[in-house]
């Protein structure tokens, strides 16, 4: 048995918000002991109050979480200043919380050491859920190091912490600690059933070309021209709306599947573009475009596709990660994204957040990737 319950509050007072959430969760649990939890909180809350209250109410809980650019749930819909707590109770599935600290100093060693320590003495995990720091080191590097440590058979799904578009400092939660520059994670083992789906709403336009010169978090040349010139051929001289036209980065030369890399700001003096994430050298890329209606529809499509591929019969809940860039693009229509997905899955608990980058394989069995402008749905259960 795996039971997932959600508490969600918009109260701006941290004490009152977490008290409301804990009361609601206890009512849903009906006496079942909890094993793990994921806590999301808007950046202006008192995080120590939140984690201390959760640990008092649920002793020994394997807790992770982070600050957000927005919260979403089947209980409270979409909020920007709220708190969401997802709890898991099970008599067969095991959850182990771990954390890699100080990842800006030596990310490779610190991530590898943390995961090696976590894996000692436990059954090899079927899934890793992560709520990572986003402003202190390369998110692509984090994904690569975690992938190396866990191996190809353990998918990594989650997202990067946010701070409501301030880009100053994000926070992560691990058990009873409030951290920064850290990667908390949950390792899940046992008879877990899961499925996931990645959807964005963006579609390629124009012709694909190779990324012939790239740097950390930047693309310098596409084909035989600067990255800025490549964009200008499609968008004209005004590149102020670059964020609405992310690059599709194709996973193979069949051009069947891709992940997104979003440009930020305008062109640099050398004609390069700063990207939210890295692009592999010689990868095939293509400009994409989406209407706001398609972006909204893609959220419910992500959930529906994940449910359709779920290998069990009765899922326990759904974890969702959407992008802060999607929220900025949609503006007041962000509520429609969340409402559509709630309508698509009545009766199934949903908890999630808006992230500074989303993490998941493009498809089951594939390599875990960092995504931009994307909606990720993870369906979990044990039957």
C-alpha positions as CSV (number, residue, x, y, z in Angstrom):
1,X,0.0,0.0,0.0
2,X,1.2,3.5,-0.9
3,X,-0.8,6.5,0.2
4,X,0.0,10.0,-0.9
5,X,-1.7,13.0,0.8
6,X,-1.4,16.8,0.1
7,X,-1.7,19.9,2.3
8,X,-1.7,23.3,0.8
9,X,-2.1,26.8,2.4
10,X,-2.0,30.4,1.1
11,X,-1.7,31.8,4.6
12,X,1.2,34.3,4.6
13,X,2.0,33.5,8.3
14,X,4.3,30.5,8.4
15,X,3.0,29.2,11.7
16,X,-0.6,29.3,10.6
17,X,0.1,28.0,7.2
18,X,2.0,24.9,8.4
19,X,-0.6,24.3,11.2
20,X,-3.4,24.3,8.6
21,X,-1.4,21.9,6.3
22,X,-0.5,19.4,9.1
23,X,-4.1,19.3,10.3
24,X,-5.3,18.6,6.7
25,X,-2.7,15.9,6.2
26,X,-3.4,14.1,9.5
27,X,-7.1,14.0,8.6
28,X,-6.3,12.3,5.2
29,X,-3.8,9.9,6.8
30,X,-6.3,8.6,9.3
31,X,-3.6,7.2,11.6
32,X,-1.3,5.8,8.9
33,X,2.4,6.3,9.8
34,X,4.3,8.5,7.3
35,X,7.7,7.6,5.8
36,X,8.6,10.6,3.6
37,X,7.6,14.1,2.6
38,X,8.3,16.9,0.1
39,X,7.9,20.5,1.2
40,X,7.6,23.4,-1.2
41,X,7.5,27.0,0.1
42,X,7.4,30.5,-1.3
43,X,10.6,32.5,-0.8
44,X,9.2,34.9,1.9
45,X,8.2,32.2,4.4
46,X,10.1,31.3,7.6
47,X,11.6,28.0,6.4
48,X,12.9,26.9,9.8
49,X,9.4,27.2,11.3
50,X,8.0,25.1,8.5
51,X,10.6,22.2,8.7
52,X,10.5,22.2,12.5
53,X,6.8,21.9,12.6
54,X,6.7,19.1,10.0
55,X,9.4,17.2,12.0
56,X,7.5,17.6,15.3
57,X,4.2,16.4,13.7
58,X,5.9,13.5,11.8
59,X,9.0,12.3,13.7
60,X,11.6,10.4,11.7
61,X,10.2,11.7,8.4
62,X,12.6,11.5,5.4
63,X,11.9,15.1,4.3
64,X,13.2,17.1,1.3
65,X,12.1,20.2,-0.5
66,X,12.9,23.7,-1.7
67,X,11.7,27.2,-2.3
68,X,9.7,27.8,-5.4
69,X,8.6,30.2,-8.1
70,X,5.0,29.1,-7.5
71,X,3.2,26.1,-6.0
72,X,0.4,23.8,-7.4
73,X,-1.8,21.1,-6.0
74,X,-5.1,19.3,-6.4
75,X,-6.0,20.9,-3.0
76,X,-5.2,24.6,-3.5
77,X,-4.7,25.0,-7.3
78,X,-2.1,27.5,-8.2
79,X,-0.4,29.9,-5.7
80,X,2.6,32.1,-5.6
81,X,3.0,32.7,-1.9
82,X,1.9,29.4,-0.5
83,X,3.2,26.2,1.1
84,X,2.6,22.7,-0.2
85,X,3.4,19.5,1.8
86,X,3.2,16.0,0.1
87,X,3.4,13.0,2.4
88,X,3.9,9.3,1.7
89,X,2.7,6.4,3.8
90,X,3.5,2.8,2.8
91,X,4.0,-0.6,4.3
92,X,6.1,-1.9,1.4
93,X,8.0,0.9,-0.3
94,X,11.0,2.5,1.4
95,X,12.2,6.1,1.2
96,X,15.7,7.4,2.0
97,X,16.5,11.0,2.2
98,X,20.0,12.3,1.4
99,X,21.8,15.5,0.6
100,X,24.9,16.8,-1.3
101,X,26.2,19.9,0.3
102,X,28.4,22.7,-0.9
103,X,27.9,21.8,-4.5
104,X,29.4,25.1,-5.8
105,X,32.8,24.2,-4.4
106,X,33.3,20.7,-5.8
107,X,30.1,19.4,-7.3
108,X,31.4,16.2,-8.8
109,X,33.0,14.9,-5.7
110,X,30.3,16.1,-3.3
111,X,27.5,14.7,-5.3
112,X,29.2,11.4,-5.9
113,X,30.2,11.0,-2.2
114,X,26.7,11.8,-1.0
115,X,25.0,9.3,-3.2
116,X,27.6,6.6,-2.5
117,X,26.9,7.0,1.2
118,X,23.2,6.9,0.7
119,X,23.3,3.7,-1.3
120,X,25.2,1.8,1.3
121,X,23.0,-0.9,2.9
122,X,19.8,-0.2,0.9
123,X,18.1,-2.0,-1.9
124,X,19.1,-0.3,-5.2
125,X,16.6,2.5,-5.8
126,X,14.0,2.5,-8.6
127,X,13.6,6.2,-8.5
128,X,15.4,9.4,-7.3
129,X,13.4,12.6,-6.7
130,X,15.4,15.8,-6.4
131,X,14.9,19.4,-5.3
132,X,18.2,21.0,-6.3
133,X,19.9,24.3,-5.8
134,X,19.8,26.3,-9.0
135,X,21.9,29.4,-8.8
136,X,25.2,28.1,-7.5
137,X,26.5,25.7,-10.1
138,X,25.7,24.2,-13.5
139,X,22.4,22.3,-13.4
140,X,23.5,20.2,-16.3
141,X,26.6,19.3,-14.3
142,X,24.4,18.2,-11.4
143,X,22.3,16.0,-13.6
144,X,25.4,14.4,-15.2
145,X,27.0,13.7,-11.8
146,X,23.8,12.2,-10.3
147,X,23.3,10.1,-13.4
148,X,26.8,8.7,-13.1
149,X,26.4,7.9,-9.5
150,X,23.0,6.2,-9.8
151,X,23.4,4.4,-13.1
152,X,21.1,4.2,-16.1
153,X,18.4,2.1,-14.3
154,X,17.5,4.8,-11.8
155,X,15.7,7.8,-13.3
156,X,16.1,11.2,-11.7
157,X,13.1,13.4,-11.6
158,X,12.5,16.7,-10.0
159,X,13.4,20.4,-10.4
160,X,15.5,23.3,-9.3
161,X,14.6,25.6,-6.4
162,X,13.3,29.1,-7.2
163,X,13.0,32.5,-5.5
164,X,10.2,34.2,-7.4
165,X,12.3,35.6,-10.3
166,X,14.7,37.4,-8.0
167,X,17.7,35.3,-8.9
168,X,19.4,36.1,-5.5
169,X,19.3,32.9,-3.4
170,X,17.3,29.8,-3.2
171,X,16.9,27.4,-0.3
172,X,16.6,23.6,0.1
173,X,15.2,21.5,2.9
174,X,16.6,18.3,4.2
175,X,15.1,16.6,7.2
176,X,15.2,19.4,9.9
177,X,17.7,21.6,8.1
178,X,17.3,24.7,5.9
179,X,20.2,24.8,3.4
180,X,21.5,26.7,0.4
181,X,23.9,25.4,-2.3
182,X,22.7,21.9,-1.7
183,X,20.9,19.0,-3.5
184,X,18.4,17.1,-1.3
185,X,17.0,13.9,-2.8
186,X,14.7,11.0,-2.0
187,X,15.7,7.5,-3.1
188,X,12.7,5.2,-3.4
189,X,13.0,1.4,-3.4
190,X,10.7,-1.6,-3.2
191,X,7.6,-2.5,-5.3
192,X,7.1,0.9,-6.7
193,X,5.1,1.4,-9.9
194,X,5.7,4.7,-11.8
195,X,5.4,6.4,-15.1
196,X,6.3,9.9,-16.3
197,X,5.8,12.3,-19.2
198,X,7.5,15.4,-20.5
199,X,5.5,18.0,-22.5
200,X,6.0,21.6,-23.3
201,X,3.7,22.8,-26.1
202,X,6.6,24.2,-28.1
203,X,7.0,22.9,-31.7
204,X,10.1,23.3,-34.0
205,X,9.9,25.9,-36.8
206,X,12.3,26.6,-39.6
207,X,15.3,24.3,-40.3
208,X,17.5,22.4,-37.9
209,X,21.2,23.2,-37.8
210,X,24.3,22.1,-35.7
211,X,25.5,24.0,-32.7
212,X,29.0,24.4,-34.0
213,X,30.4,26.5,-31.0
214,X,29.1,26.3,-27.5
215,X,30.2,27.3,-24.0
216,X,29.0,26.8,-20.4
217,X,25.5,28.2,-20.4
218,X,25.9,29.7,-23.9
219,X,25.7,29.0,-27.6
220,X,28.1,30.9,-29.8
221,X,27.5,29.7,-33.3
222,X,24.8,27.7,-35.1
223,X,25.9,26.4,-38.5
224,X,28.2,29.0,-40.1
225,X,26.7,32.0,-38.4
226,X,26.5,33.5,-34.9
227,X,23.6,32.3,-32.7
228,X,22.1,35.8,-32.7
229,X,22.3,35.9,-36.5
230,X,20.6,32.5,-36.7
231,X,17.7,33.9,-34.6
232,X,17.5,37.1,-36.5
233,X,16.8,35.3,-39.7
234,X,13.5,34.1,-38.2
235,X,12.7,36.9,-35.7
236,X,14.2,40.0,-37.2
237,X,16.6,42.4,-35.5
238,X,14.5,42.7,-32.3
239,X,15.5,39.8,-29.9
240,X,13.6,41.1,-26.9
241,X,11.2,38.2,-27.1
242,X,13.9,35.5,-27.2
243,X,12.5,33.6,-24.2
244,X,9.3,32.8,-26.2
245,X,11.4,30.9,-28.8
246,X,13.6,28.3,-27.0
247,X,15.8,26.0,-28.9
248,X,14.9,22.4,-29.4
249,X,18.0,20.2,-28.7
250,X,17.5,16.9,-30.4
251,X,18.5,13.7,-28.6
252,X,19.2,11.9,-31.9
253,X,19.6,12.7,-35.6
254,X,16.2,11.2,-36.3
255,X,14.7,14.5,-35.0
256,X,12.0,12.6,-33.0
257,X,12.6,13.8,-29.5
258,X,14.1,17.0,-28.1
259,X,14.5,19.0,-24.9
260,X,14.4,22.7,-24.7
261,X,17.0,25.3,-23.9
262,X,15.8,28.8,-23.4
263,X,17.8,32.0,-24.2
264,X,17.8,34.8,-21.8
265,X,18.4,38.5,-22.3
266,X,19.5,39.7,-25.7
267,X,22.6,38.9,-27.8
268,X,26.1,39.4,-26.4
269,X,28.7,41.6,-28.1
270,X,30.2,38.6,-29.9
271,X,26.8,37.4,-31.2
272,X,26.5,34.6,-28.7
273,X,23.4,33.9,-26.6
274,X,23.2,33.1,-22.9
275,X,21.1,30.0,-22.3
276,X,19.4,28.5,-19.3
277,X,21.5,25.4,-19.3
278,X,24.2,23.8,-21.5
279,X,24.0,22.6,-25.1
280,X,26.2,19.8,-26.3
281,X,28.7,20.6,-29.0
282,X,27.6,19.6,-32.5
283,X,24.0,18.9,-31.2
284,X,21.2,19.6,-33.8
285,X,19.1,22.5,-32.7
286,X,16.0,24.2,-34.0
287,X,14.0,27.3,-33.0
288,X,10.6,26.5,-31.5
289,X,7.4,28.5,-31.0
290,X,4.2,27.9,-29.1
291,X,0.9,29.7,-28.5
292,X,-0.2,30.3,-24.9
293,X,-3.1,27.9,-25.6
294,X,-0.7,25.1,-26.5
295,X,1.5,25.8,-23.5
296,X,-1.6,25.5,-21.2
297,X,-2.9,22.4,-23.0
298,X,0.5,20.7,-22.6
299,X,0.2,20.4,-18.8
300,X,-2.9,18.3,-19.0
301,X,-1.4,16.3,-21.9
302,X,1.7,15.6,-19.7
303,X,-0.5,14.2,-17.0
304,X,-2.8,12.2,-19.4
305,X,0.2,10.7,-21.1
306,X,1.8,9.7,-17.8
307,X,-1.4,8.1,-16.6
308,X,-1.8,6.2,-19.9
309,X,1.6,4.6,-19.6
310,X,1.3,3.8,-15.8
311,X,2.0,0.1,-15.4
312,X,-0.4,-0.4,-12.5
313,X,-4.1,-0.1,-12.1
314,X,-4.6,2.5,-9.4
315,X,-2.0,5.3,-8.9
316,X,-1.5,6.8,-5.5
317,X,-0.6,10.3,-6.7
318,X,1.1,12.6,-9.1
319,X,4.1,14.8,-8.7
320,X,4.3,17.7,-11.1
321,X,7.1,20.2,-12.0
322,X,6.4,23.2,-14.2
323,X,8.8,25.9,-15.3
324,X,9.1,29.4,-14.0
325,X,9.5,30.5,-17.6
326,X,6.1,29.0,-18.4
327,X,4.6,31.0,-15.5
328,X,6.1,34.2,-16.7
329,X,4.9,33.6,-20.3
330,X,1.4,32.7,-19.2
331,X,1.0,35.5,-16.6
332,X,-2.6,35.5,-15.3
333,X,-3.4,32.5,-17.4
334,X,-1.1,30.2,-15.3
335,X,-4.2,29.3,-13.2
336,X,-5.7,27.8,-16.4
337,X,-2.7,25.4,-16.7
338,X,-3.2,24.1,-13.2
339,X,-7.0,24.0,-13.5
340,X,-6.8,22.0,-16.8
341,X,-4.6,19.3,-15.2
342,X,-6.9,19.2,-12.1
343,X,-9.9,18.6,-14.4
344,X,-8.0,15.8,-16.2
345,X,-7.4,13.8,-13.0
346,X,-10.3,14.1,-10.5
347,X,-9.7,12.2,-7.3
348,X,-6.0,11.7,-7.6
349,X,-3.7,13.8,-5.3
350,X,-1.4,16.1,-7.1
351,X,1.5,18.2,-5.6
352,X,4.1,20.2,-7.4
353,X,5.9,23.5,-7.9
354,X,7.3,26.0,-10.5
355,X,11.1,25.5,-10.9
356,X,14.2,27.1,-12.3
357,X,14.7,24.1,-14.6
358,X,13.0,20.7,-14.7
359,X,14.7,17.3,-14.5
360,X,13.6,14.0,-16.1
361,X,14.4,11.6,-18.9
362,X,12.6,12.4,-22.1
363,X,11.2,8.9,-22.0
364,X,11.3,5.8,-19.8
365,X,14.7,4.2,-19.9
366,X,16.4,7.3,-21.5
367,X,19.1,9.5,-20.0
368,X,17.9,12.1,-17.5
369,X,18.0,15.6,-18.9
370,X,17.7,19.2,-17.7
371,X,14.7,20.9,-19.3
372,X,13.5,24.5,-19.8
373,X,9.9,25.7,-20.4
374,X,8.6,22.1,-19.7
375,X,5.9,20.4,-17.7
376,X,6.8,17.1,-16.1
377,X,4.3,14.6,-14.5
378,X,5.4,11.7,-12.4
379,X,2.7,9.1,-11.5
380,X,3.5,6.8,-8.6
381,X,1.8,3.8,-6.9
382,X,2.3,0.2,-5.9
383,X,-0.4,-1.6,-7.9
